[in-house]
Every structure is written in structure tokens, then in C-alpha cells.
Amino acid sequence: MAKGPRGFRGAPAGGGMNQYMQQAQKLQRDMEKAQEDIAAMTCEGTAGGQVVRAVMDGQHRLVELAIDPAAVDADDVEMLQDLIMVAVNAARDKLEEASNERMSQVTGGRGLPFGL
């Protein structure tokens, strides 16, 4: 027995397209909220037993860098440079992980833009 006409991707013709549009609009609002949440977050990375601490914001800007004076040795500047790089990279990695986790909450773990 033949069924009625089918619309986009097998959805019932007529009202089904409205549902897809509403879902897409909700997803867009949720994505915008997630992007705002990510922009507002900060992540911290440390190195050398917290001798160097770096804080990065959701826009990948270094917003704070703290260095314990005990880590400053004029004869070993390279060690301090390495500690700073490790702390900044750790903050960036944590930010990426937190950003991905937040976006995954919106997308249900599926990729976008066409993972709906």
C-alpha cells in the first residue's frame, strides 16, 4: 500500500520541513550560547610544581602569568623559558579540551555543520 508524499529526507510533506527549521534555529541558539560560555571561560596551566602559572581566556589570550621569584635564575634563563612554554601550552590544551566538551554538549558529540 502506497503511503502519502514524502518531503525532505523522508519527512512527511508539509509540516516536517517546519520541524527541521525549528531544530536548526534551536541548534543555532544553543551554539551561540556555547560560544559565549567558551569566551567567558578561563583555564590555567602550571609547570615546575606550580612555579610558573599561566591563565588563558576563552579567546586564547594569555590573561595572567605568575612566576615564583625562586624560579628566576640569571644563569638558567632557558629553564624559565621552558617552564613558561609548558605552562602556557598546558593552559591552551585545557582550554581546547573544555571548549570541545562544551560544544559536544550542543552537538551531541556529532560534528558540524552537517552532523545534525
HELIX and SHEET records of a PDB file:
HELIX    1   1 PHE A    8  GLY A   10  5                                   3    
HELIX    2   2 GLY A   15  ALA A   40  1                                  26    
HELIX    3   3 PRO A   69  ALA A   71  5                                   3    
HELIX    4   4 VAL A   77  THR A  107  1                                  31    
SHEET    1   A 3 THR A  42  ALA A  47  0                                        
SHEET    2   A 3 VAL A  52  ASP A  57 -1                                        
SHEET    3   A 3 LEU A  62  ILE A  67 -1                                        
END                                                                             
